[in-house]
Amino acid sequence: MTIAVIIPTYNRIELTQNCLASINRHDPIDQLIIVDNGSTDGTERLATVALDINEGFAFACNRGALEATTDKLIFLNNDTIVHPNWTSFTDLLDQSDVGIVGPKLIFLDCQIQSAGVAVDFNRPPGLEAWNLTTNWATTPTDVDAITGACLGIRTELFWQLGGFDTGYWNGYEDVDLSLASIQAGFRNLYDPTATVTHLESQSGPERWTSVTENVTRLRTKWSHK
């Protein structure tokens, strides 16, 4: 099966260049799609699709998916550095009952940033979803959600679930899609055997401008299901 890697960008050209260099060093991919959200620092010149304004993470990812001609999609943040065999986690998508998959994300110091995401709406608003940060699994394991920093899904299922919900602004789109996957009867899997370094939250203040609205939208949609 073929893989498209979709990278949404907004300025920070040095991050994108480092990410692309790491991709080029490792597994060959079938299609690379960069969707730029109105950058002004030269990042737009790297883009497959250059948007005039910042439309946000969800819109950019959906727009990139429209360009894909592959069986599988990997959504990848530009503040990542991939490791050898990093795309191997998408092999799990060959199982018909698997919806969304993700690798182990680590910081530069090799501490775990995300070993999947847990979701519990009994926790206070804003704390309902959190990254698992211990090396708790040695084989692919079910989780509630996968972070959008590196998320794999079959192209057909992505559109079946409606893509990323553009009602979110740079937060919780990944949790929302993961919960939609579970609701549709699929499993979401964390694969500890594939690794990606994530610098995390390097894209600027836009990441935090709609936290309250994102939390409210997620809880309204999913807390009673």
Contacts in CASP RR format, 6 or more apart in sequence:
PFRMAT RR
TARGET T0000
AUTHOR 0000-0000-0000
METHOD contacts of the structure
MODEL  1
MTIAVIIPTYNRIELTQNCLASINRHDPIDQLIIVDNGSTDGTERLATVA
LDINEGFAFACNRGALEATTDKLIFLNNDTIVHPNWTSFTDLLDQSDVGI
VGPKLIFLDCQIQSAGVAVDFNRPPGLEAWNLTTNWATTPTDVDAITGAC
LGIRTELFWQLGGFDTGYWNGYEDVDLSLASIQAGFRNLYDPTATVTHLE
SQSGPERWTSVTENVTRLRTKWSHK
1 70 0 8 1.000
1 71 0 8 1.000
1 72 0 8 1.000
1 90 0 8 1.000
1 93 0 8 1.000
1 94 0 8 1.000
2 30 0 8 1.000
2 31 0 8 1.000
2 69 0 8 1.000
2 70 0 8 1.000
2 71 0 8 1.000
2 72 0 8 1.000
3 29 0 8 1.000
3 30 0 8 1.000
3 31 0 8 1.000
3 70 0 8 1.000
3 71 0 8 1.000
3 72 0 8 1.000
3 73 0 8 1.000
3 74 0 8 1.000
3 87 0 8 1.000
3 90 0 8 1.000
4 29 0 8 1.000
4 30 0 8 1.000
4 31 0 8 1.000
4 32 0 8 1.000
4 33 0 8 1.000
4 65 0 8 1.000
4 67 0 8 1.000
4 68 0 8 1.000
4 69 0 8 1.000
4 70 0 8 1.000
4 72 0 8 1.000
4 73 0 8 1.000
4 74 0 8 1.000
4 155 0 8 1.000
5 23 0 8 1.000
5 29 0 8 1.000
5 31 0 8 1.000
5 32 0 8 1.000
5 33 0 8 1.000
5 74 0 8 1.000
5 76 0 8 1.000
6 33 0 8 1.000
6 34 0 8 1.000
6 35 0 8 1.000
6 61 0 8 1.000
6 64 0 8 1.000
6 65 0 8 1.000
6 68 0 8 1.000
6 73 0 8 1.000
6 74 0 8 1.000
6 75 0 8 1.000
6 76 0 8 1.000
7 16 0 8 1.000
7 19 0 8 1.000
7 32 0 8 1.000
7 33 0 8 1.000
7 34 0 8 1.000
7 35 0 8 1.000
7 76 0 8 1.000
7 77 0 8 1.000
7 78 0 8 1.000
8 35 0 8 1.000
8 36 0 8 1.000
8 37 0 8 1.000
8 56 0 8 1.000
8 57 0 8 1.000
8 60 0 8 1.000
8 61 0 8 1.000
8 75 0 8 1.000
8 77 0 8 1.000
8 78 0 8 1.000
9 16 0 8 1.000
9 34 0 8 1.000
9 35 0 8 1.000
9 36 0 8 1.000
9 37 0 8 1.000
9 39 0 8 1.000
9 43 0 8 1.000
9 46 0 8 1.000
9 47 0 8 1.000
9 60 0 8 1.000
9 78 0 8 1.000
10 36 0 8 1.000
10 37 0 8 1.000
10 38 0 8 1.000
10 39 0 8 1.000
10 43 0 8 1.000
10 54 0 8 1.000
10 56 0 8 1.000
10 203 0 8 1.000
10 206 0 8 1.000
11 39 0 8 1.000
11 40 0 8 1.000
11 41 0 8 1.000
11 43 0 8 1.000
11 203 0 8 1.000
12 41 0 8 1.000
12 43 0 8 1.000
12 78 0 8 1.000
12 79 0 8 1.000
12 202 0 8 1.000
12 203 0 8 1.000
12 204 0 8 1.000
13 39 0 8 1.000
13 41 0 8 1.000
13 42 0 8 1.000
13 43 0 8 1.000
13 46 0 8 1.000
15 78 0 8 1.000
15 79 0 8 1.000
15 199 0 8 1.000
15 202 0 8 1.000
15 203 0 8 1.000
16 34 0 8 1.000
16 43 0 8 1.000
16 46 0 8 1.000
16 78 0 8 1.000
17 46 0 8 1.000
18 81 0 8 1.000
19 76 0 8 1.000
19 77 0 8 1.000
19 78 0 8 1.000
19 79 0 8 1.000
19 80 0 8 1.000
19 81 0 8 1.000
19 82 0 8 1.000
20 32 0 8 1.000
20 46 0 8 1.000
22 80 0 8 1.000
22 81 0 8 1.000
22 82 0 8 1.000
22 83 0 8 1.000
23 29 0 8 1.000
23 32 0 8 1.000
23 82 0 8 1.000
26 82 0 8 1.000
26 83 0 8 1.000
26 84 0 8 1.000
26 85 0 8 1.000
26 86 0 8 1.000
27 82 0 8 1.000
27 84 0 8 1.000
27 85 0 8 1.000
27 86 0 8 1.000
27 87 0 8 1.000
27 88 0 8 1.000
29 74 0 8 1.000
29 87 0 8 1.000
30 70 0 8 1.000
31 67 0 8 1.000
31 68 0 8 1.000
31 69 0 8 1.000
31 70 0 8 1.000
32 48 0 8 1.000
33 48 0 8 1.000
33 49 0 8 1.000
33 64 0 8 1.000
33 67 0 8 1.000
33 68 0 8 1.000
34 46 0 8 1.000
34 47 0 8 1.000
34 48 0 8 1.000
34 49 0 8 1.000
35 47 0 8 1.000
35 48 0 8 1.000
35 49 0 8 1.000
35 51 0 8 1.000
35 60 0 8 1.000
35 61 0 8 1.000
35 63 0 8 1.000
35 64 0 8 1.000
36 43 0 8 1.000
36 44 0 8 1.000
36 46 0 8 1.000
36 47 0 8 1.000
36 49 0 8 1.000
36 50 0 8 1.000
36 51 0 8 1.000
36 60 0 8 1.000
37 51 0 8 1.000
37 53 0 8 1.000
37 54 0 8 1.000
37 55 0 8 1.000
37 56 0 8 1.000
37 60 0 8 1.000
38 44 0 8 1.000
38 50 0 8 1.000
38 51 0 8 1.000
38 52 0 8 1.000
38 53 0 8 1.000
38 54 0 8 1.000
39 47 0 8 1.000
44 50 0 8 1.000
48 64 0 8 1.000
48 67 0 8 1.000
49 63 0 8 1.000
49 64 0 8 1.000
49 67 0 8 1.000
51 59 0 8 1.000
51 60 0 8 1.000
51 63 0 8 1.000
54 206 0 8 1.000
55 63 0 8 1.000
56 166 0 8 1.000
56 169 0 8 1.000
56 170 0 8 1.000
56 206 0 8 1.000
57 164 0 8 1.000
57 168 0 8 1.000
57 169 0 8 1.000
57 170 0 8 1.000
57 171 0 8 1.000
57 173 0 8 1.000
58 163 0 8 1.000
58 164 0 8 1.000
58 165 0 8 1.000
58 166 0 8 1.000
58 167 0 8 1.000
58 168 0 8 1.000
58 169 0 8 1.000
58 173 0 8 1.000
59 164 0 8 1.000
59 166 0 8 1.000
61 75 0 8 1.000
61 163 0 8 1.000
61 164 0 8 1.000
61 173 0 8 1.000
62 163 0 8 1.000
62 164 0 8 1.000
62 166 0 8 1.000
65 73 0 8 1.000
65 155 0 8 1.000
65 158 0 8 1.000
65 159 0 8 1.000
65 163 0 8 1.000
68 155 0 8 1.000
70 155 0 8 1.000
71 154 0 8 1.000
71 155 0 8 1.000
71 156 0 8 1.000
72 90 0 8 1.000
72 93 0 8 1.000
72 152 0 8 1.000
72 153 0 8 1.000
72 154 0 8 1.000
72 155 0 8 1.000
73 152 0 8 1.000
73 153 0 8 1.000
73 154 0 8 1.000
73 155 0 8 1.000
73 158 0 8 1.000
74 87 0 8 1.000
74 90 0 8 1.000
74 150 0 8 1.000
74 151 0 8 1.000
74 152 0 8 1.000
75 148 0 8 1.000
75 150 0 8 1.000
75 151 0 8 1.000
75 152 0 8 1.000
75 153 0 8 1.000
76 82 0 8 1.000
76 149 0 8 1.000
76 150 0 8 1.000
76 196 0 8 1.000
77 148 0 8 1.000
77 149 0 8 1.000
77 150 0 8 1.000
77 198 0 8 1.000
77 203 0 8 1.000
78 203 0 8 1.000
79 149 0 8 1.000
79 198 0 8 1.000
79 199 0 8 1.000
79 200 0 8 1.000
79 201 0 8 1.000
79 202 0 8 1.000
79 203 0 8 1.000
80 105 0 8 1.000
80 149 0 8 1.000
80 150 0 8 1.000
80 196 0 8 1.000
80 197 0 8 1.000
80 198 0 8 1.000
80 199 0 8 1.000
81 196 0 8 1.000
81 197 0 8 1.000
81 199 0 8 1.000
82 196 0 8 1.000
82 197 0 8 1.000
83 194 0 8 1.000
83 195 0 8 1.000
83 196 0 8 1.000
83 197 0 8 1.000
85 194 0 8 1.000
86 103 0 8 1.000
86 194 0 8 1.000
86 195 0 8 1.000
86 196 0 8 1.000
87 194 0 8 1.000
88 191 0 8 1.000
88 193 0 8 1.000
88 194 0 8 1.000
89 101 0 8 1.000
89 102 0 8 1.000
89 103 0 8 1.000
89 140 0 8 1.000
89 152 0 8 1.000
89 191 0 8 1.000
89 193 0 8 1.000
89 194 0 8 1.000
90 101 0 8 1.000
90 152 0 8 1.000
92 98 0 8 1.000
92 101 0 8 1.000
92 140 0 8 1.000
92 189 0 8 1.000
92 191 0 8 1.000
93 99 0 8 1.000
93 101 0 8 1.000
93 152 0 8 1.000
93 153 0 8 1.000
93 154 0 8 1.000
97 185 0 8 1.000
97 186 0 8 1.000
97 187 0 8 1.000
98 186 0 8 1.000
98 187 0 8 1.000
98 188 0 8 1.000
98 189 0 8 1.000
99 153 0 8 1.000
99 154 0 8 1.000
99 157 0 8 1.000
99 181 0 8 1.000
99 186 0 8 1.000
99 187 0 8 1.000
99 188 0 8 1.000
99 189 0 8 1.000
100 145 0 8 1.000
100 146 0 8 1.000
100 151 0 8 1.000
100 152 0 8 1.000
100 153 0 8 1.000
100 177 0 8 1.000
100 178 0 8 1.000
100 181 0 8 1.000
100 186 0 8 1.000
100 188 0 8 1.000
100 189 0 8 1.000
101 140 0 8 1.000
101 146 0 8 1.000
101 151 0 8 1.000
101 152 0 8 1.000
101 153 0 8 1.000
101 188 0 8 1.000
101 189 0 8 1.000
101 190 0 8 1.000
101 191 0 8 1.000
102 116 0 8 1.000
102 146 0 8 1.000
102 147 0 8 1.000
102 150 0 8 1.000
102 151 0 8 1.000
102 152 0 8 1.000
102 189 0 8 1.000
102 190 0 8 1.000
102 191 0 8 1.000
102 194 0 8 1.000
103 150 0 8 1.000
103 190 0 8 1.000
103 191 0 8 1.000
103 192 0 8 1.000
103 194 0 8 1.000
103 195 0 8 1.000
103 196 0 8 1.000
104 112 0 8 1.000
104 114 0 8 1.000
104 115 0 8 1.000
104 190 0 8 1.000
104 191 0 8 1.000
104 192 0 8 1.000
104 193 0 8 1.000
104 194 0 8 1.000
104 195 0 8 1.000
104 196 0 8 1.000
105 112 0 8 1.000
105 113 0 8 1.000
105 114 0 8 1.000
105 115 0 8 1.000
105 131 0 8 1.000
105 147 0 8 1.000
105 149 0 8 1.000
105 150 0 8 1.000
105 195 0 8 1.000
105 196 0 8 1.000
105 197 0 8 1.000
105 198 0 8 1.000
106 112 0 8 1.000
106 113 0 8 1.000
106 195 0 8 1.000
106 196 0 8 1.000
106 197 0 8 1.000
106 198 0 8 1.000
107 113 0 8 1.000
107 197 0 8 1.000
107 198 0 8 1.000
107 199 0 8 1.000
107 200 0 8 1.000
108 197 0 8 1.000
108 199 0 8 1.000
111 133 0 8 1.000
112 132 0 8 1.000
112 133 0 8 1.000
112 134 0 8 1.000
112 135 0 8 1.000
113 131 0 8 1.000
113 133 0 8 1.000
113 198 0 8 1.000
113 200 0 8 1.000
114 131 0 8 1.000
114 132 0 8 1.000
114 133 0 8 1.000
114 147 0 8 1.000
114 149 0 8 1.000
114 198 0 8 1.000
115 131 0 8 1.000
115 132 0 8 1.000
115 133 0 8 1.000
115 134 0 8 1.000
115 135 0 8 1.000
115 136 0 8 1.000
115 137 0 8 1.000
115 143 0 8 1.000
115 190 0 8 1.000
115 192 0 8 1.000
116 131 0 8 1.000
116 132 0 8 1.000
116 143 0 8 1.000
116 144 0 8 1.000
116 145 0 8 1.000
116 146 0 8 1.000
116 147 0 8 1.000
116 190 0 8 1.000
117 129 0 8 1.000
117 130 0 8 1.000
117 131 0 8 1.000
117 132 0 8 1.000
117 143 0 8 1.000
117 144 0 8 1.000
117 145 0 8 1.000
117 146 0 8 1.000
117 147 0 8 1.000
117 174 0 8 1.000
117 175 0 8 1.000
117 178 0 8 1.000
118 129 0 8 1.000
118 130 0 8 1.000
118 132 0 8 1.000
118 143 0 8 1.000
118 144 0 8 1.000
118 145 0 8 1.000
119 128 0 8 1.000
119 129 0 8 1.000
119 144 0 8 1.000
119 145 0 8 1.000
119 175 0 8 1.000
119 178 0 8 1.000
119 179 0 8 1.000
120 128 0 8 1.000
121 128 0 8 1.000
121 219 0 8 1.000
121 222 0 8 1.000
121 223 0 8 1.000
125 215 0 8 1.000
125 216 0 8 1.000
125 219 0 8 1.000
126 211 0 8 1.000
126 215 0 8 1.000
128 215 0 8 1.000
128 218 0 8 1.000
128 219 0 8 1.000
128 223 0 8 1.000
129 144 0 8 1.000
129 145 0 8 1.000
129 172 0 8 1.000
129 175 0 8 1.000
129 218 0 8 1.000
131 147 0 8 1.000
132 143 0 8 1.000
132 190 0 8 1.000
135 192 0 8 1.000
137 190 0 8 1.000
137 192 0 8 1.000
138 192 0 8 1.000
139 192 0 8 1.000
139 193 0 8 1.000
140 189 0 8 1.000
140 190 0 8 1.000
140 191 0 8 1.000
140 192 0 8 1.000
140 193 0 8 1.000
141 189 0 8 1.000
141 190 0 8 1.000
141 192 0 8 1.000
142 187 0 8 1.000
142 188 0 8 1.000
142 189 0 8 1.000
142 190 0 8 1.000
143 188 0 8 1.000
143 189 0 8 1.000
143 190 0 8 1.000
144 175 0 8 1.000
144 178 0 8 1.000
144 179 0 8 1.000
144 182 0 8 1.000
144 188 0 8 1.000
145 174 0 8 1.000
145 175 0 8 1.000
145 178 0 8 1.000
145 179 0 8 1.000
145 188 0 8 1.000
146 152 0 8 1.000
146 174 0 8 1.000
146 178 0 8 1.000
146 188 0 8 1.000
146 190 0 8 1.000
147 174 0 8 1.000
148 173 0 8 1.000
148 174 0 8 1.000
149 196 0 8 1.000
149 198 0 8 1.000
149 200 0 8 1.000
150 196 0 8 1.000
150 198 0 8 1.000
151 174 0 8 1.000
151 177 0 8 1.000
153 177 0 8 1.000
153 181 0 8 1.000
157 181 0 8 1.000
157 184 0 8 1.000
157 186 0 8 1.000
160 184 0 8 1.000
161 177 0 8 1.000
161 180 0 8 1.000
161 181 0 8 1.000
161 184 0 8 1.000
162 180 0 8 1.000
163 177 0 8 1.000
164 173 0 8 1.000
164 174 0 8 1.000
164 176 0 8 1.000
164 177 0 8 1.000
165 173 0 8 1.000
165 176 0 8 1.000
165 177 0 8 1.000
165 217 0 8 1.000
167 217 0 8 1.000
168 176 0 8 1.000
168 210 0 8 1.000
168 214 0 8 1.000
168 217 0 8 1.000
168 218 0 8 1.000
169 209 0 8 1.000
169 210 0 8 1.000
169 213 0 8 1.000
169 214 0 8 1.000
170 206 0 8 1.000
170 207 0 8 1.000
170 208 0 8 1.000
170 209 0 8 1.000
170 210 0 8 1.000
170 214 0 8 1.000
171 207 0 8 1.000
171 210 0 8 1.000
171 211 0 8 1.000
171 214 0 8 1.000
172 214 0 8 1.000
172 215 0 8 1.000
172 217 0 8 1.000
172 218 0 8 1.000
175 218 0 8 1.000
176 217 0 8 1.000
176 218 0 8 1.000
176 221 0 8 1.000
176 222 0 8 1.000
178 188 0 8 1.000
179 221 0 8 1.000
179 222 0 8 1.000
179 225 0 8 1.000
181 188 0 8 1.000
182 188 0 8 1.000
183 225 0 8 1.000
201 207 0 8 1.000
END
